Amino acid sequence: MEERRKVQRGRRLKAGSINFNGAGGIDCRVRNMSAAGACLEVSSQFGIPNDFVLLIAYDKFKRTCHVVWRSDTRLGVEFRAP
């Protein structure tokens, strides 16, 4: 498989939350992350839009994200400028 990432990602395993429409969040796990994007693991893709805010409370991290790819339980996202 051809590597298309602009920035190499480092392994992570952190709890996160996918937030959109001002509603409560959907729990996720951050599997890997770089300054440009992340791989998120979810229990279900159902209802997750292409654009949302990722929160990692422990790190006080908040980023607007756009989904680049999807699989059954994972999302590849790129971070958008604030």
Secondary structure, 3 states (H helix, E strand, C coil): CCCCCCCCCEEEEEEEEEECCCCCCEEEEEEEECCCEEEEECCCCCCCCCEEEEEEHHHCEEEEEEEEEECCCEEEEEECCC
